[in-house]
């Protein structure tokens, strides 16, 4: 499940790159999120029923709308706009810094969080990697690279907000509600940027892959992974997605894999591992398993938000 999820989310950057060739970013994202929501609705209805689903969505309508905007509509449009100018693999590597922003923002909003020692070093290393990736961009692409940095900060903000306001909402409810809210919010802008002709089969296929695979199926895999392996192992998808995205871009789109991209990838992922404390959690989990003979379900700093809506992906 981990490899399947990483493959879907890693390919999403490639499909976005193809999709924005003929579709406006807002139109692409609106259609993608709408298809993703429709993919999840039948499962939600089977699990909870129509009345209970509507009741739960209405009870958390405000937080769901805000989460849909900050976690889906705004960052994915920003990312898609950036990919009109920069490589998909580069965008994936920069966006992998989202957990760093979560750790940084937690300093102000989560009083119990204290980033010291190796975690503090990790933040400096990770953001150093982001600075490297942004700094090597030509002046014409600098704004696009910063747009991806902005999308990563949006995911981090949404993670902390959802952890507080949507912690008691079932994952399927929060996902469908947030995706639907984001789709409706983008609809007016999408309608004003409709294509003059029906998109080519490559763009149409990319859109369906993003909506059904990268959003609907990926969300289900993510929740199944959380339930079966726990948050401490599920976070490993963060390390697989950018590397796979670089590979997809190189193989299928002919994007160059530069030394700066590889160095930035190593710095960002190394910073994430140290800055979020995930290395320590995985090591602790292994120690517990050896000592007790039972699987460890240790949770991460952002595990409560992960139970509501995935916030470290292009979804």
C-alpha positions as CSV (number, residue, x, y, z in Angstrom):
1,X,0.0,0.0,0.0
2,X,2.9,2.4,0.8
3,X,4.5,1.8,-2.6
4,X,1.1,2.1,-4.4
5,X,0.3,5.3,-2.6
6,X,3.7,6.8,-3.3
7,X,3.4,5.8,-7.0
8,X,0.1,7.5,-7.3
9,X,1.1,10.7,-5.5
10,X,4.5,10.8,-7.3
11,X,2.8,10.5,-10.7
12,X,0.4,13.3,-9.8
13,X,3.1,15.9,-10.5
14,X,3.7,14.4,-13.9
15,X,-0.1,14.4,-14.7
16,X,-0.4,18.0,-13.5
17,X,2.4,19.0,-15.9
18,X,0.6,17.3,-18.8
19,X,-2.8,18.7,-17.8
20,X,-1.8,22.4,-17.7
21,X,-0.7,22.2,-21.3
22,X,-4.3,22.7,-22.4
23,X,-6.2,23.4,-19.2
24,X,-6.1,26.5,-17.0
25,X,-4.7,25.5,-13.6
26,X,-8.0,26.5,-11.9
27,X,-10.0,24.4,-14.3
28,X,-7.7,21.4,-14.0
29,X,-7.8,21.5,-10.2
30,X,-11.6,22.1,-10.0
31,X,-12.3,19.1,-12.3
32,X,-9.7,17.0,-10.4
33,X,-11.1,17.7,-7.0
34,X,-14.7,17.2,-8.2
35,X,-13.9,13.8,-9.7
36,X,-12.0,12.9,-6.5
37,X,-15.0,13.8,-4.4
38,X,-17.4,11.9,-6.6
39,X,-15.1,8.8,-6.3
40,X,-15.4,8.9,-2.5
41,X,-19.1,9.7,-2.2
42,X,-20.4,6.2,-2.9
43,X,-18.1,4.8,-0.3
44,X,-19.1,7.4,2.2
45,X,-22.8,6.6,1.6
46,X,-22.2,2.9,2.1
47,X,-20.3,3.5,5.3
48,X,-22.5,6.1,7.0
49,X,-25.7,6.4,4.9
50,X,-27.0,9.6,3.3
51,X,-28.6,11.2,6.4
52,X,-25.7,10.6,8.7
53,X,-23.2,11.8,6.1
54,X,-25.1,15.1,5.5
55,X,-25.5,15.6,9.2
56,X,-21.8,15.2,9.9
57,X,-20.8,17.5,7.1
58,X,-23.2,20.2,8.2
59,X,-22.0,19.9,11.8
60,X,-18.4,20.8,10.7
61,X,-19.2,22.9,7.6
62,X,-17.1,25.9,8.5
63,X,-13.9,24.0,9.2
64,X,-14.4,21.8,6.2
65,X,-14.7,24.8,3.9
66,X,-11.6,26.4,5.3
67,X,-9.7,23.2,5.1
68,X,-10.8,22.6,1.5
69,X,-9.5,26.1,0.6
70,X,-6.2,25.9,2.4
71,X,-5.4,22.2,1.9
72,X,-6.7,21.8,-1.7
73,X,-8.0,24.7,-3.7
74,X,-5.3,27.3,-3.0
75,X,-2.1,25.1,-2.8
76,X,-2.9,22.8,-5.8
77,X,-3.8,25.7,-8.1
78,X,-0.6,27.4,-7.0
79,X,1.4,24.2,-7.7
80,X,-0.3,23.7,-11.0
81,X,0.4,27.3,-12.1
82,X,4.0,26.8,-11.2
83,X,4.3,23.6,-13.2
84,X,3.5,25.5,-16.4
85,X,7.1,26.9,-16.0
86,X,9.2,24.5,-13.9
87,X,9.8,20.7,-14.1
88,X,7.3,18.4,-12.3
89,X,10.1,16.6,-10.5
90,X,11.5,19.9,-9.1
91,X,8.1,20.9,-7.9
92,X,7.7,17.6,-6.0
93,X,11.1,18.0,-4.3
94,X,10.3,21.6,-3.2
95,X,6.8,20.6,-1.9
96,X,8.4,17.8,0.1
97,X,9.3,20.5,2.6
98,X,5.7,20.7,3.8
99,X,6.5,18.8,7.1
100,X,9.2,21.3,7.8
101,X,6.7,24.1,7.7
102,X,4.4,22.1,10.0
103,X,7.3,21.7,12.5
104,X,8.1,25.4,12.2
105,X,4.5,26.6,12.6
106,X,4.0,24.3,15.5
107,X,6.5,26.4,17.5
108,X,3.9,29.2,17.6
109,X,0.7,27.3,17.6
110,X,1.4,24.1,19.6
111,X,2.8,25.1,23.0
112,X,4.0,21.6,23.8
113,X,6.3,21.5,20.8
114,X,9.9,22.4,21.3
115,X,12.3,22.1,18.4
116,X,15.8,21.7,19.8
117,X,19.0,19.7,19.2
118,X,18.8,17.5,16.1
119,X,15.3,18.7,15.2
120,X,16.5,22.3,15.0
121,X,19.4,21.2,12.9
122,X,17.0,19.4,10.7
123,X,14.9,22.5,10.1
124,X,18.0,24.4,9.0
125,X,19.2,21.6,6.8
126,X,15.8,21.1,5.2
127,X,15.1,24.8,4.5
128,X,18.7,25.1,3.2
129,X,17.7,22.5,0.6
130,X,14.6,24.6,-0.3
131,X,16.8,27.7,-0.6
132,X,19.2,25.8,-2.9
133,X,16.4,24.6,-5.2
134,X,14.8,28.0,-5.4
135,X,18.1,29.9,-5.7
136,X,19.4,27.9,-8.7
137,X,16.3,28.8,-10.7
138,X,16.6,31.4,-13.5
139,X,15.0,34.7,-12.7
140,X,12.1,33.8,-15.1
141,X,11.2,30.8,-13.0
142,X,11.9,32.2,-9.5
143,X,8.2,33.2,-8.9
144,X,7.1,29.7,-9.9
145,X,9.5,28.0,-7.5
146,X,8.3,30.3,-4.7
147,X,4.7,29.4,-5.6
148,X,5.5,25.8,-4.8
149,X,7.1,26.9,-1.5
150,X,3.8,28.7,-0.8
151,X,1.8,25.6,-1.5
152,X,3.9,23.6,0.9
153,X,3.3,26.2,3.6
154,X,-0.5,25.9,2.9
155,X,-0.4,22.2,3.5
156,X,1.4,22.8,6.8
157,X,-1.1,25.4,7.9
158,X,-4.0,23.1,7.0
159,X,-2.5,20.2,8.9
160,X,-2.3,22.2,12.1
161,X,-5.8,23.6,11.7
162,X,-7.4,20.3,10.8
163,X,-5.7,18.7,13.8
164,X,-7.6,21.1,16.1
165,X,-10.9,21.6,14.3
166,X,-11.5,18.2,12.6
167,X,-9.9,15.7,14.9
168,X,-13.2,14.1,15.8
169,X,-14.6,13.9,12.2
170,X,-14.3,10.6,10.3
171,X,-11.7,10.8,7.5
172,X,-14.1,10.0,4.7
173,X,-16.5,12.8,5.9
174,X,-13.7,15.4,6.1
175,X,-12.3,14.4,2.8
176,X,-15.6,14.5,0.9
177,X,-16.6,17.7,2.6
178,X,-13.3,19.5,2.0
179,X,-13.0,18.3,-1.6
180,X,-16.5,19.4,-2.4
181,X,-16.0,22.8,-0.8
182,X,-12.8,23.3,-2.7
183,X,-14.5,22.3,-6.0
184,X,-17.4,24.7,-5.4
185,X,-15.0,27.5,-4.5
186,X,-13.0,27.1,-7.7
187,X,-16.1,26.6,-10.0
188,X,-16.6,30.3,-10.9
189,X,-12.9,30.7,-11.9
190,X,-12.9,27.4,-13.7
191,X,-15.9,28.3,-15.8
192,X,-14.3,31.5,-16.9
193,X,-11.3,29.6,-18.2
194,X,-12.9,26.8,-20.1
195,X,-10.8,25.4,-23.0
196,X,-11.9,26.4,-26.5
197,X,-11.8,22.8,-27.6
198,X,-12.1,19.4,-26.0
199,X,-8.8,18.4,-24.5
200,X,-6.5,15.8,-26.1
201,X,-6.6,12.2,-24.9
202,X,-3.3,12.8,-23.0
203,X,-4.8,15.7,-21.1
204,X,-8.1,13.9,-20.5
205,X,-6.3,10.8,-19.3
206,X,-4.1,12.9,-17.0
207,X,-7.2,14.5,-15.5
208,X,-8.9,11.2,-14.9
209,X,-5.7,9.8,-13.4
210,X,-5.5,12.8,-11.0
211,X,-9.1,12.7,-10.0
212,X,-9.7,9.0,-9.6
213,X,-6.2,7.7,-8.9
214,X,-4.3,10.6,-7.3
215,X,-7.2,11.8,-5.2
216,X,-10.0,9.2,-4.7
217,X,-8.0,5.9,-4.6
218,X,-5.0,7.6,-3.0
219,X,-7.1,8.9,-0.1
220,X,-8.5,5.4,0.5
221,X,-5.0,3.9,0.4
222,X,-3.7,6.5,2.8
223,X,-6.4,5.8,5.4
224,X,-5.9,2.1,5.0
225,X,-2.2,2.5,5.5
226,X,-2.8,4.6,8.6
227,X,-5.1,2.0,10.1
228,X,-2.9,-0.9,9.3
229,X,0.6,0.5,9.8
230,X,0.2,3.6,12.0
231,X,1.3,7.2,11.4
232,X,5.0,6.6,12.1
233,X,5.2,4.3,9.1
234,X,2.7,6.1,6.9
235,X,4.9,9.2,7.0
236,X,7.5,7.3,4.9
237,X,5.4,8.2,1.9
238,X,6.9,11.7,2.3
239,X,10.3,10.3,1.4
240,X,9.2,8.2,-1.6
241,X,7.0,10.7,-3.5
242,X,9.6,13.3,-4.6
243,X,12.1,10.6,-5.7
244,X,9.4,8.8,-7.7
245,X,8.3,12.2,-9.2
246,X,11.8,12.9,-10.3
247,X,11.9,9.5,-12.0
248,X,8.5,9.9,-13.7
249,X,9.5,13.3,-15.0
250,X,12.8,12.1,-16.4
251,X,11.4,8.9,-18.0
252,X,8.1,10.1,-19.4
253,X,8.6,13.9,-19.8
254,X,12.3,14.0,-20.6
255,X,13.0,16.3,-17.7
256,X,16.7,16.5,-16.7
257,X,17.8,15.2,-13.3
258,X,20.3,17.8,-12.2
259,X,22.9,17.7,-9.5
260,X,21.1,20.6,-7.8
261,X,17.8,18.7,-7.7
262,X,19.5,15.6,-6.2
263,X,21.4,17.7,-3.6
264,X,18.2,19.6,-2.8
265,X,16.3,16.3,-2.5
266,X,18.9,14.9,0.0
267,X,18.9,18.1,2.1
268,X,15.1,18.5,2.2
269,X,14.4,14.8,3.0
270,X,17.3,14.7,5.5
271,X,15.9,17.9,7.1
272,X,12.4,16.4,7.3
273,X,13.7,13.2,8.9
274,X,15.5,15.2,11.6
275,X,13.2,18.2,11.9
276,X,10.0,16.2,12.4
277,X,11.7,13.6,14.6
278,X,10.5,10.7,12.3
279,X,13.9,8.9,12.5
280,X,13.6,8.8,16.3
281,X,10.0,7.6,16.2
282,X,10.8,4.8,13.7
283,X,13.8,3.7,15.8
284,X,11.7,3.8,19.0
285,X,8.9,1.8,17.3
286,X,11.4,-0.9,16.3
287,X,12.8,-1.0,19.8
288,X,9.3,-1.4,21.2
289,X,8.5,-4.2,18.8
290,X,11.7,-6.1,19.8
291,X,10.9,-5.6,23.5
292,X,7.2,-6.5,23.5
293,X,6.7,-8.6,20.4
294,X,3.7,-6.5,19.4
295,X,3.5,-4.0,16.5
296,X,4.0,-0.4,17.5
297,X,1.4,2.2,16.5
298,X,3.5,5.3,17.6
299,X,2.0,8.5,16.3
300,X,3.8,11.5,14.8
301,X,3.4,15.2,15.6
302,X,0.9,15.5,12.7
303,X,-0.9,12.2,13.1
304,X,-4.1,13.7,14.3
305,X,-4.3,15.8,11.2
306,X,-3.4,12.9,9.0
307,X,-6.5,11.2,10.2
308,X,-8.6,13.9,8.7
309,X,-7.2,15.0,5.3
310,X,-3.9,14.1,3.8
311,X,-1.8,17.2,3.9
312,X,1.6,16.2,2.6
313,X,0.7,15.5,-0.9
314,X,-0.5,17.1,-4.1
315,X,-4.1,16.1,-3.3
